[in-house]
């Protein structure tokens, strides 16, 4: 299993949905509409996640979800692209993205990284933040680099949890 399967979703953000509604949509997507501890944990970081969505960080840098199954990458559309919606892919996932030992890495603007990191650390160990500029790059041609960076950071977490 050295090559992980990656599933991509593209969610319509502002102005189609405000940042809170966008995060709630993402939570519904990840929890498959089920209530419980996982949903509660995701909703507990709504303030930080909404701030990240307002800053449009997931436009070019994915929200990365890892679990015992396929890796899920979630991007957001903004402005005219969100209104048009033709590039959106908001259908349900064919797997449980929070199966087993799951984690979520949120992209964040460099200037917000310190306070978001502190705030998240006080609430969740599974939901973390990373500098979108240094970890993911800016273009689709760097997808392999993004994947390698995400694999490295989550492999480390998995190793330390064992």
Helices and strands as residue ranges (DSSP letters): E 6-12, H 19-31, H 37-44, H 46-54, G 57-59, E 63-66, E 71-77, H 79-84, E 103-108, G 110-112, H 113-121, E 127-131, H 132-136, G 140-142, H 143-161
